[in-house]
Amino acid sequence: MSKQKAVTRVLRVFAALPRPISRTAGRILGWLAWHFAKKARHFTETNITHCFPKMPADQRKVLARRAFLQTGELISDLAVTWLWPKEKLRSLITQVDGLDALRSAFEQNRGVLVLTPHLGNWEILFPAIAGQFPLAAMYRPPRQSALEPIIVSARQRNGGEVFPATASGVRYTIRALKSGKVTFVLPDQEPEDSAGIFVPFFGQPALTMTLPARLCQKTQCAVLFAAAYRRHGRFYVEFCHGAFPCDHTMPTDVFCRNMNRSLEALILKSPEQYQWSYKRFYTQPNGRPQIYI
């Protein structure tokens, strides 16, 4: 059996289970990972300590453990998001706030760049508004290559164009924005050194991608932020202008600072649902050693 078929089969099992059972199974996987996935636990605890140095140690440990349980539950979420039909999937979305802001930005006919962190179930954002707006998304190919065709197929099925994070993908993304599409980018991953600058993220220097700023400057698109929060097996979706403004008139460093502060505001609404296991601060400024040693 190929790796892709094996991954698809596991996802199909989760998608076929009743939601309470699949969510419980996911949380059990998260609990097992908390006890046995030592590297992921180290990265998670290091990130949380780095970002919340004033939080009492026992509270940081509780947050880290809850993040593992939520990551386990994300497996159940992604199975249904990628494999359920749109109509059935939409039954899990209890509320979508900020549609008026999104529609107002879209009606300006200059494209809408939607920035969302790896928080909750970000994959539900496409189906939450599919059919209401022309959609596009840039994605970074996953490390588990067997997942890539599943992700691409799901996003296309939910009504959007999908572009890899390559030079040609950037060109297609610019074209999508200039044609007025609502275009999603997840900007909270480390870029190549040449494609990022250091600005604060939770008060710590983080190599931050400049791509969103360049897309906005190039296309003069509107900028919104979004998140899809997990709520008892269902999802609450929010679109907003962010805690701080981002527009095409801003210098790149100001845009990136405001972007990170807006992402922080979304994450702080439900910090246990953020993907703290990612080595967000791996690259340090001025040649400092990385923090995950």
Backbone hydrogen bonds in HBPLUS format (Angstrom, degrees):
<---DONOR---> <-ACCEPTOR-->    atom                        ^
c    i                          cat <-CA-CA->   ^        H-A-AA   ^      H-
h    n   atom  resd res      DA  || num        DHA   H-A  angle D-A-AA Bond
n    s   type  num  typ     dist DA aas  dist angle  dist       angle   num
A0006-ALA N   A0002-SER O   2.97 MM   4  6.26 155.5  2.03 149.6 156.8     1
A0007-VAL N   A0003-LYS O   2.91 MM   4  6.14 164.2  1.94 154.5 158.1     2
A0008-THR N   A0004-GLN O   2.90 MM   4  6.04 163.0  1.92 148.8 154.2     3
A0009-ARG N   A0005-LYS O   2.88 MM   4  6.02 151.4  1.96 142.8 150.7     4
A0010-VAL N   A0006-ALA O   3.05 MM   4  6.35 158.2  2.10 149.2 154.2     5
A0011-LEU N   A0007-VAL O   2.98 MM   4  6.27 165.7  2.00 154.2 158.0     6
A0012-ARG N   A0008-THR O   2.84 MM   4  6.03 153.3  1.91 147.1 155.1     7
A0013-VAL N   A0009-ARG O   2.99 MM   4  6.25 148.3  2.09 145.6 153.5     8
A0014-PHE N   A0010-VAL O   3.13 MM   4  6.51 162.6  2.17 152.2 155.5     9
A0015-ALA N   A0011-LEU O   2.83 MM   4  6.07 156.2  1.88 149.7 157.4    10
A0016-ALA N   A0012-ARG O   2.91 MM   4  5.99 139.3  2.08 140.9 150.4    11
A0017-LEU N   A0013-VAL O   3.19 MM   4  6.38 135.1  2.40 144.5 155.0    12
A0021-ILE N   A0018-PRO O   2.94 MM   3  5.43 120.9  2.30 112.9 127.7    13
A0022-SER N   A0018-PRO O   2.92 MM   4  6.18 165.2  1.94 159.9 164.9    14
A0023-ARG N   A0019-ARG O   2.88 MM   4  5.91 162.7  1.91 155.7 160.0    15
A0024-THR N   A0020-PRO O   3.09 MM   4  6.15 154.1  2.16 135.2 142.4    16
A0025-ALA N   A0021-ILE O   2.85 MM   4  6.09 158.8  1.89 150.6 156.9    17
A0026-GLY N   A0022-SER O   2.90 MM   4  6.10 153.2  1.98 143.0 150.3    18
A0027-ARG N   A0023-ARG O   2.95 MM   4  6.22 156.3  2.01 147.4 153.6    19
A0028-ILE N   A0024-THR O   2.91 MM   4  6.19 147.9  2.02 147.0 156.1    20
A0029-LEU N   A0025-ALA O   3.03 MM   4  6.36 154.0  2.10 146.0 152.5    21
A0030-GLY N   A0026-GLY O   2.93 MM   4  6.28 150.5  2.02 145.0 153.9    22
A0031-TRP N   A0027-ARG O   2.83 MM   4  6.10 149.7  1.92 144.4 152.6    23
A0032-LEU N   A0028-ILE O   2.89 MM   4  6.18 158.2  1.94 151.3 156.7    24
A0033-ALA N   A0029-LEU O   2.88 MM   4  6.11 155.8  1.94 146.1 153.3    25
A0034-TRP N   A0030-GLY O   2.92 MM   4  6.16 150.7  2.01 144.1 151.9    26
A0035-HIS N   A0031-TRP O   3.29 MM   4  6.60 144.6  2.42 140.8 148.8    27
A0035-HIS N   A0032-LEU O   3.14 MM   3  5.26 124.6  2.46  96.5 110.0    28
A0036-PHE N   A0032-LEU O   2.85 MM   4  6.01 144.3  1.98 149.6 160.8    29
A0037-ALA N   A0033-ALA O   2.75 MM   4  4.70 155.1  1.81 127.5 134.5    30
A0038-LYS N   A0036-PHE O   3.05 MM   2  5.57 127.0  2.34 105.7  90.6    31
A0041-ARG N   A0037-ALA O   2.98 MM   4  6.17 157.7  2.03 154.8 162.0    32
A0042-HIS N   A0038-LYS O   2.89 MM   4  6.07 154.8  1.95 145.2 152.2    33
A0043-PHE N   A0039-LYS O   2.89 MM   4  6.21 163.6  1.92 158.1 161.7    34
A0044-THR N   A0040-ALA O   2.93 MM   4  6.08 161.5  1.97 146.6 152.1    35
A0045-GLU N   A0041-ARG O   2.89 MM   4  6.05 172.7  1.90 155.5 157.3    36
A0046-THR N   A0042-HIS O   2.88 MM   4  5.94 155.6  1.94 147.3 154.8    37
A0047-ASN N   A0043-PHE O   2.93 MM   4  6.08 163.8  1.95 149.5 153.7    38
A0048-ILE N   A0044-THR O   3.03 MM   4  6.24 165.9  2.05 153.4 157.1    39
A0049-THR N   A0045-GLU O   2.99 MM   4  6.08 159.7  2.03 144.5 150.2    40
A0050-HIS N   A0046-THR O   2.88 MM   4  6.01 154.8  1.94 147.2 154.9    41
A0051-CYS N   A0047-ASN O   2.86 MM   4  6.05 151.7  1.94 150.0 157.3    42
A0052-PHE N   A0048-ILE O   2.83 MM   4  5.74 146.8  1.94 145.5 153.9    43
A0055-MET N   A0052-PHE O   3.09 MM   3  5.41 157.5  2.14 112.1 119.1    44
A0059-GLN N   A0056-PRO O   3.00 MM   3  5.37 123.1  2.33 106.7 121.1    45
A0060-ARG N   A0056-PRO O   3.01 MM   4  6.39 153.0  2.09 153.8 162.5    46
A0061-LYS N   A0057-ALA O   3.04 MM   4  6.32 153.4  2.12 147.7 154.3    47
A0062-VAL N   A0058-ASP O   3.09 MM   4  6.33 154.0  2.16 140.8 147.6    48
A0063-LEU N   A0059-GLN O   2.95 MM   4  6.18 160.8  1.98 149.0 154.0    49
A0064-ALA N   A0060-ARG O   2.93 MM   4  6.16 158.7  1.98 147.8 153.6    50
A0065-ARG N   A0061-LYS O   2.95 MM   4  6.18 161.2  1.99 150.0 154.7    51
A0066-ARG N   A0062-VAL O   2.94 MM   4  6.15 161.6  1.97 151.8 157.1    52
A0067-ALA N   A0063-LEU O   2.90 MM   4  6.08 148.2  2.00 145.6 154.8    53
A0068-PHE N   A0064-ALA O   3.15 MM   4  6.50 146.8  2.27 144.5 152.2    54
A0069-LEU N   A0065-ARG O   3.16 MM   4  6.54 157.7  2.22 148.3 153.8    55
A0070-GLN N   A0066-ARG O   2.90 MM   4  6.15 157.8  1.95 150.5 156.8    56
A0071-THR N   A0067-ALA O   2.88 MM   4  6.06 150.5  1.97 143.3 151.6    57
A0072-GLY N   A0068-PHE O   2.96 MM   4  6.22 152.8  2.04 146.9 154.0    58
A0073-GLU N   A0069-LEU O   3.00 MM   4  6.32 152.6  2.07 143.2 150.7    59
A0074-LEU N   A0070-GLN O   2.89 MM   4  6.16 133.4  2.12 138.5 151.8    60
A0075-ILE N   A0072-GLY O   3.16 MM   3  5.59 141.2  2.32 105.9 115.0    61
A0076-SER N   A0073-GLU O   3.05 MM   3  5.31 120.2  2.42 102.8 116.3    62
A0077-ASP N   A0073-GLU O   3.07 MM   4  6.48 155.0  2.14 146.6 154.2    63
A0078-LEU N   A0074-LEU O   2.79 MM   4  6.02 167.1  1.80 160.6 161.8    64
A0079-ALA N   A0075-ILE O   3.11 MM   4  6.24 151.9  2.19 142.7 150.1    65
A0080-VAL N   A0076-SER O   3.37 MM   4  6.70 160.6  2.41 148.9 151.7    66
A0081-THR N   A0077-ASP O   2.88 MM   4  6.07 160.6  1.92 152.9 159.5    67
A0082-TRP N   A0078-LEU O   2.86 MM   4  5.80 160.5  1.90 148.3 151.9    68
A0083-LEU N   A0079-ALA O   3.09 MM   4  5.94 138.2  2.28 134.4 145.0    69
A0084-TRP N   A0080-VAL O   2.85 MM   4  4.99 157.2  1.90 130.1 136.3    70
A0089-LEU N   A0085-PRO O   2.94 MM   4  6.10 161.7  1.97 159.1 165.2    71
A0090-ARG N   A0086-LYS O   2.91 MM   4  6.10 155.9  1.97 155.5 160.5    72
A0091-SER N   A0088-LYS O   3.17 MM   3  5.48 145.1  2.30 103.1 112.9    73
A0092-LEU N   A0089-LEU O   2.96 MM   3  5.71 165.5  1.98 121.6 126.4    74
A0093-ILE N   A0090-ARG O   3.08 MM   3  5.32 160.9  2.12 108.5 114.6    75
A0235-PHE N   A0092-LEU O   2.86 MM 143  6.13 151.9  1.94 159.0 160.5    76
A0094-THR N   A0235-PHE O   2.94 MM 141  5.91 142.6  2.08 146.4 158.2    77
A0237-VAL N   A0095-GLN O   2.92 MM 142  6.16 176.4  1.92 160.7 160.6    78
A0097-ASP N   A0237-VAL O   2.83 MM 140  6.21 162.3  1.86 160.0 157.1    79
A0239-PHE N   A0097-ASP O   2.89 MM 142  6.12 147.5  2.00 135.6 146.1    80
A0102-LEU N   A0098-GLY O   3.03 MM   4  6.37 158.0  2.08 151.4 157.8    81
A0103-ARG N   A0099-LEU O   2.74 MM   4  5.91 163.7  1.77 152.1 156.9    82
A0104-SER N   A0100-ASP O   2.87 MM   4  5.95 157.1  1.92 144.8 151.3    83
A0105-ALA N   A0101-ALA O   3.03 MM   4  6.18 157.9  2.08 143.4 149.2    84
A0106-PHE N   A0102-LEU O   2.89 MM   4  6.09 158.0  1.94 149.1 155.7    85
A0107-GLU N   A0103-ARG O   2.94 MM   4  6.09 150.4  2.03 146.2 153.4    86
A0108-GLN N   A0105-ALA O   3.19 MM   3  5.51 159.8  2.23 106.9 112.9    87
A0109-ASN N   A0106-PHE O   3.08 MM   3  5.87 164.5  2.11 121.8 125.0    88
A0222-ALA N   A0111-GLY O   3.00 MM 111  6.29 166.7  2.02 153.2 149.1    89
A0112-VAL N   A0181-LYS O   3.16 MM  69  6.35 169.3  2.17 135.9 137.0    90
A0183-THR N   A0112-VAL O   2.79 MM  71  6.09 168.7  1.81 173.0 176.9    91
A0113-LEU N   A0222-ALA O   2.77 MM 109  6.06 173.2  1.78 161.7 159.8    92
A0224-LEU N   A0113-LEU O   2.91 MM 111  6.24 163.3  1.94 155.5 159.2    93
A0114-VAL N   A0183-THR O   2.77 MM  69  5.88 170.4  1.78 151.8 155.1    94
A0185-VAL N   A0114-VAL O   2.99 MM  71  6.35 152.2  2.07 165.5 167.4    95
A0115-LEU N   A0224-LEU O   2.90 MM 109  6.32 162.2  1.93 150.4 152.9    96
A0226-ALA N   A0115-LEU O   3.07 MM 111  6.24 145.6  2.19 145.8 146.4    97
A0116-THR N   A0185-VAL O   3.25 MM  69  6.60 155.9  2.31 147.8 154.4    98
A0119-LEU N   A0117-PRO O   2.84 MM   2  5.33 128.0  2.11 108.2  92.0    99
A0275-GLN N   A0118-HIS O   3.17 MM 157  5.93 143.7  2.30 170.3 174.6   100
A0120-GLY N   A0273-GLN O   3.02 MM 153  4.98 155.7  2.08 121.6 129.3   101
A0121-ASN N   A0228-ALA O   3.01 MM 107  5.54 153.3  2.08 149.9 157.5   102
A0124-ILE N   A0121-ASN O   3.09 MM   3  5.85 166.8  2.11 122.3 126.3   103
A0125-LEU N   A0122-TRP O   3.27 MM   3  5.78 165.8  2.29 113.3 117.5   104
A0128-ALA N   A0124-ILE O   3.02 MM   4  6.08 139.6  2.19 145.0 157.0   105
A0129-ILE N   A0126-PHE O   3.16 MM   3  5.86 149.4  2.26 118.3 124.7   106
A0130-ALA N   A0126-PHE O   2.94 MM   4  5.81 115.7  2.36 145.6 162.7   107
A0132-GLN N   A0129-ILE O   3.04 MM   3  5.60 160.3  2.08 136.3 140.3   108
A0182-VAL N   A0134-PRO O   2.92 MM  48  6.14 165.6  1.94 170.1 165.2   109
A0161-GLU N   A0135-LEU O   3.05 MM  26  6.37 157.9  2.10 130.3 131.5   110
A0136-ALA N   A0182-VAL O   2.95 MM  46  6.22 137.7  2.13 153.4 151.1   111
A0184-PHE N   A0136-ALA O   2.88 MM  48  6.35 155.3  1.94 142.4 145.1   112
A0137-ALA N   A0161-GLU O   2.90 MM  24  6.33 132.0  2.13 141.0 155.6   113
A0163-PHE N   A0137-ALA O   2.81 MM  26  6.17 158.7  1.86 159.4 164.2   114
A0138-MET N   A0184-PHE O   3.07 MM  46  6.40 163.2  2.10 172.5 171.2   115
A0139-TYR N   A0163-PHE O   2.87 MM  24  6.25 149.3  1.96 156.0 162.6   116
A0165-ALA N   A0139-TYR O   2.82 MM  26  5.61 124.2  2.14 154.6 152.4   117
A0147-LEU N   A0144-GLN O   2.84 MM   3  5.75 163.9  1.86 130.0 134.8   118
A0148-GLU N   A0145-SER O   3.16 MM   3  5.45 145.2  2.28 106.4 115.5   119
A0150-ILE N   A0147-LEU O   3.06 MM   3  5.26 120.7  2.42 103.4 118.9   120
A0151-ILE N   A0147-LEU O   2.93 MM   4  6.16 161.6  1.96 163.8 169.4   121
A0152-VAL N   A0148-GLU O   2.95 MM   4  6.12 176.3  1.95 164.0 164.8   122
A0153-SER N   A0149-PRO O   2.97 MM   4  5.88 160.0  2.01 136.0 142.3   123
A0154-ALA N   A0150-ILE O   2.99 MM   4  6.12 158.8  2.04 145.1 150.9   124
A0155-ARG N   A0151-ILE O   3.02 MM   4  6.26 166.6  2.04 156.6 159.5   125
A0156-GLN N   A0152-VAL O   2.97 MM   4  6.13 158.9  2.02 151.3 157.5   126
A0157-ARG N   A0153-SER O   2.87 MM   4  5.98 153.0  1.94 145.3 153.4   127
A0158-ASN N   A0154-ALA O   3.00 MM   4  6.22 138.5  2.18 140.7 151.7   128
A0160-GLY N   A0155-ARG O   3.21 MM   5  5.88 149.7  2.30 141.5 145.8   129
A0159-GLY N   A0156-GLN O   3.02 MM   3  5.23 156.4  2.07 109.7 111.6   130
A0166-THR N   A0164-PRO O   2.79 MM   2  5.57 134.3  1.99 108.2  93.6   131
A0170-VAL N   A0166-THR O   2.86 MM   4  6.18 148.2  1.96 152.6 160.2   132
A0171-ARG N   A0167-ALA O   3.19 MM   4  6.51 155.5  2.26 143.3 149.2   133
A0172-TYR N   A0168-SER O   2.99 MM   4  6.31 158.2  2.04 149.1 154.7   134
A0173-THR N   A0169-GLY O   2.89 MM   4  6.08 148.7  1.98 142.7 151.9   135
A0174-ILE N   A0170-VAL O   2.91 MM   4  6.20 158.8  1.96 153.3 157.8   136
A0175-ARG N   A0171-ARG O   3.01 MM   4  6.26 157.6  2.06 145.6 152.1   137
A0176-ALA N   A0172-TYR O   2.83 MM   4  6.10 150.1  1.92 144.6 153.1   138
A0177-LEU N   A0173-THR O   2.98 MM   4  6.26 159.7  2.02 152.2 156.5   139
A0178-LYS N   A0174-ILE O   2.91 MM   4  6.13 162.9  1.94 151.6 156.8   140
A0179-SER N   A0175-ARG O   2.99 MM   4  6.14 134.1  2.21 139.5 151.0   141
A0181-LYS N   A0176-ALA O   3.01 MM   5  5.50 163.0  2.04 155.6 151.3   142
A0180-GLY N   A0177-LEU O   2.94 MM   3  5.13 160.1  1.98 108.7 113.8   143
A0195-ALA N   A0192-GLU O   2.84 MM   3  5.25 152.9  1.91 115.1 124.2   144
A0196-GLY N   A0193-ASP O   3.45 MM   3  5.57 161.8  2.48 111.8 110.3   145
A0210-THR N   A0195-ALA O   3.02 MM  15  5.99 163.4  2.04 147.4 147.4   146
A0197-ILE N   A0208-THR O   2.98 MM  11  5.38 149.5  2.08 143.2 146.7   147
A0208-THR N   A0197-ILE O   2.76 MM  11  5.38 176.2  1.76 146.8 148.0   148
A0199-VAL N   A0206-ALA O   3.23 MM   7  5.64 160.5  2.27 142.9 141.2   149
A0206-ALA N   A0199-VAL O   2.97 MM   7  5.64 156.7  2.02 137.5 143.4   150
A0201-PHE N   A0204-GLN O   2.77 MM   3  5.25 145.6  1.88 140.0 149.7   151
A0204-GLN N   A0201-PHE O   3.17 MM   3  5.25 163.7  2.19 105.4 110.5   152
A0214-ARG N   A0210-THR O   2.99 MM   4  6.28 160.8  2.02 157.5 163.8   153
A0215-LEU N   A0211-LEU O   2.79 MM   4  6.02 158.5  1.84 162.7 168.9   154
A0216-CYS N   A0212-PRO O   2.98 MM   4  6.15 160.7  2.02 148.1 153.1   155
A0217-GLN N   A0213-ALA O   2.87 MM   4  6.07 161.8  1.90 151.2 156.5   156
A0218-LYS N   A0214-ARG O   2.87 MM   4  5.88 154.0  1.94 143.6 150.9   157
A0219-THR N   A0215-LEU O   2.99 MM   4  6.03 156.5  2.05 147.0 152.5   158
A0220-GLN N   A0216-CYS O   2.71 MM   4  5.08 139.8  1.87 140.7 148.9   159
A0225-PHE N   A0240-CYS O   2.72 MM  15  5.29 170.1  1.73 162.2 165.2   160
A0240-CYS N   A0225-PHE O   2.82 MM  15  5.29 158.0  1.87 151.7 155.4   161
A0227-ALA N   A0238-GLU O   3.02 MM  11  5.47 145.1  2.15 146.3 155.3   162
A0238-GLU N   A0227-ALA O   2.89 MM  11  5.47 161.2  1.93 164.6 169.4   163
A0229-TYR N   A0236-TYR O   2.78 MM   7  5.17 150.5  1.87 164.9 156.7   164
A0236-TYR N   A0229-TYR O   2.92 MM   7  5.17 158.5  1.97 146.4 153.5   165
A0231-ARG N   A0234-ARG O   2.70 MM   3  5.08 171.9  1.71 145.1 144.8   166
A0234-ARG N   A0231-ARG O   3.01 MM   3  5.08 159.2  2.05 109.4 115.5   167
A0250-MET N   A0247-ASP O   3.24 MM   3  5.96 170.3  2.25 121.8 124.8   168
A0255-PHE N   A0251-PRO O   3.01 MM   4  6.27 166.3  2.02 161.6 166.0   169
A0256-CYS N   A0252-THR O   2.96 MM   4  6.17 164.9  1.98 153.2 156.8   170
A0257-ARG N   A0253-ASP O   2.99 MM   4  6.17 155.4  2.05 143.0 149.6   171
A0258-ASN N   A0254-VAL O   2.97 MM   4  6.17 170.4  1.98 156.1 158.3   172
A0259-MET N   A0255-PHE O   2.79 MM   4  5.97 154.6  1.85 151.0 159.4   173
A0260-ASN N   A0256-CYS O   2.99 MM   4  6.17 167.3  2.01 149.5 151.6   174
A0261-ARG N   A0257-ARG O   3.04 MM   4  6.27 157.2  2.09 148.7 155.3   175
A0262-SER N   A0258-ASN O   2.94 MM   4  6.12 147.9  2.05 145.4 153.8   176
A0263-LEU N   A0259-MET O   2.90 MM   4  6.21 153.9  1.97 151.3 159.0   177
A0264-GLU N   A0260-ASN O   2.89 MM   4  6.10 156.9  1.94 146.5 152.9   178
A0265-ALA N   A0261-ARG O   3.14 MM   4  6.35 154.2  2.21 138.4 144.3   179
A0266-LEU N   A0262-SER O   3.25 MM   4  6.59 151.7  2.33 144.3 150.5   180
A0267-ILE N   A0263-LEU O   2.99 MM   4  6.27 163.6  2.01 155.0 159.6   181
A0268-LEU N   A0264-GLU O   2.85 MM   4  6.03 160.0  1.89 160.2 164.8   182
A0269-LYS N   A0266-LEU O   3.24 MM   3  5.58 151.7  2.32 105.7 113.9   183
A0270-SER N   A0267-ILE O   2.98 MM   3  5.66 153.5  2.05 118.4 125.5   184
A0273-GLN N   A0270-SER O   2.95 MM   3  5.79 163.2  1.98 126.8 132.2   185
A0274-TYR N   A0271-PRO O   3.20 MM   3  5.50 168.1  2.22 112.7 115.2   186
A0276-TRP N   A0274-TYR O   3.00 MM   2  5.71 128.5  2.28 107.5  92.4   187
A0278-TYR N   A0275-GLN O   3.46 MM   3  6.22 173.1  2.46 118.4 120.0   188
A0280-ARG N   A0278-TYR O   2.79 MM   2  5.52 132.9  2.01 110.5  95.3   189
A0282-TYR N   A0279-LYS O   3.38 MM   3  5.42 153.3  2.46 116.1 112.3   190
A0288-ARG N   A0285-PRO O   3.11 MM   3  5.97 168.4  2.13 126.1 129.5   191
